[in-house]
């Protein structure tokens, strides 16, 4: 029995550093503790879970249930006003992307009940424009009467381009999200990268 336990410990220690997460919606996984259903915190958390599931399932009803008719949805380069515009944005994405999933780390959520605001760190994974993309985002939402009235998304558009170039990894489910995923082994020791398409080669000559 002792030798079996030792073997199991060796196997566990040899596994990749990937966090186990629970599926809270179709294609949406959370490594932390879900808020108690029916509480004000759960209501706010569910808005973001439903928002995430809308992208993974392409079901517009999830956004319709979670957001107000006059919602303001903003992300880099774009701001849309109104639920219909938000749904049109979802439809456009779903016509271009496949194999979408979303991951929330254990420490993802920051909830302010008094202000009616919730923020979450989130990893958005999809296959789009011929490449796999694994981008770390931040979502900030204002919730009024259980529905989102503002949703802001903060992400770095360079990440997906650098992943396509083999500069950044496609690491999924890390214990802690960082603004950029780790560099690939080939680029690990290279100088700081600021552009989406480095004109240099690596390693430097």
Rosetta blueprint (number, residue, H / E / L):
1 X L
2 X H
3 X H
4 X H
5 X H
6 X H
7 X H
8 X H
9 X H
10 X H
11 X H
12 X H
13 X H
14 X H
15 X L
16 X L
17 X L
18 X L
19 X L
20 X L
21 X L
22 X E
23 X E
24 X E
25 X E
26 X L
27 X L
28 X E
29 X E
30 X E
31 X L
32 X L
33 X L
34 X L
35 X L
36 X L
37 X L
38 X L
39 X L
40 X H
41 X H
42 X H
43 X H
44 X H
45 X H
46 X H
47 X H
48 X H
49 X H
50 X H
51 X H
52 X H
53 X H
54 X H
55 X H
56 X H
57 X H
58 X L
59 X L
60 X H
61 X H
62 X H
63 X H
64 X H
65 X H
66 X H
67 X E
68 X E
69 X E
70 X E
71 X E
72 X E
73 X E
74 X E
75 X E
76 X L
77 X L
78 X E
79 X E
80 X E
81 X E
82 X L
83 X H
84 X H
85 X H
86 X H
87 X H
88 X H
89 X H
90 X H
91 X H
92 X H
93 X H
94 X H
95 X L
96 X L
97 X E
98 X E
99 X E
100 X E
101 X E
102 X E
103 X E
104 X E
105 X L
106 X L
107 X L
108 X L
109 X E
110 X E
111 X E
112 X E
113 X L
114 X L
115 X L
116 X L
117 X E
118 X E
119 X E
120 X E
121 X E
122 X E
123 X E
124 X E
125 X E
126 X E
127 X E
128 X E
129 X L
130 X L
131 X E
132 X E
133 X E
134 X E
135 X E
136 X E
137 X E
138 X E
139 X E
140 X E
141 X E
142 X E
143 X E
144 X E
145 X L
146 X L
147 X E
148 X E
149 X E
150 X E
151 X E
152 X E
153 X E
154 X E
155 X L
156 X L
157 X L
158 X H
159 X H
160 X H
161 X H
162 X H
163 X H
164 X H
165 X L
166 X L
167 X L
168 X E
169 X L
170 X L
171 X L
172 X L
173 X L
174 X L
175 X L
176 X L
177 X L
178 X L
179 X L
180 X L
181 X L
182 X L
183 X E
184 X L
185 X H
186 X H
187 X H
188 X L
189 X L
190 X L
191 X L
192 X L
193 X L
194 X L
195 X L
196 X L
197 X L
198 X L
199 X L
200 X L
201 X L
202 X L
203 X L
204 X L
205 X L
